[in-house]
């Protein structure tokens, strides 16, 4: 991931004149269809999808976004063909290994990496790499990247309810005191300065959230560009941001009236 070109920098500078979302979440949809449309192996689509993530992070950094979340692997994806799942985990191990290198772009740009989900379902070797990357980047402040692996909102709520149940059994919380505020303390995103995405972008034209950040995304602006994730362009990203800015400006005007 190189620095932004002049065209991307120009687009980011223009967009920064309006309200900039602090937290943007991406459902990176369409990698498999992108590959099959071109007669390529599905693994190639996922590989190109990772490179698109690097490029998209560059756009977000130039714009001034502080937190990016990506839906990298749904808990439902474990039901996909074993060959594809193994290829995804192999790609993840490759990328997390590269993230540990001092000359990796995430290290150079001081991007903090967090990984959210039921990580115990992942291969042990991948878990070790995740822990090392998270630890090495924990003090970086340029931008936070939350990678959702083995994640779904259903899995997250199971985690929340398990934590609250333990609190009740230990006498630290009474059933009468359980509230949305108490539940939110145990979300995977609870320790983030920007836990709720200002906008959620799903590529490939699908207009559903597929069990992604349903609690956090209650008030998020939603955008559904038609491009497959590997084909997402700076102009399509800019259009989504402009739609958000128009909606946000209207909301602020209504609140100020």
Secondary structure, 3 states (H helix, E strand, C coil): CCCCCHHHHHHHHHHCCCCCCCEEEEECCCHHHHHHHCCCCHHHHHHHHHHHHHHHHHHHHHHCCCEEEEEEEEHHHHHCCHHHHHHHHHHHHHHHHHHCCCCCHHHHCCEEEEEECCHHHCCHHHHHHHHHHHHHHCCCCCEEEEEEEEECHHHHHHHHHHHHHHHHHCCCCCHHHCCHHHHHCCCCCCCCCCCCCCEEEECCCCCCCCCCCCCCCCCCEEECCCCCHHHCCHHHHHHHHHHHHHHHHHHHHHHHC
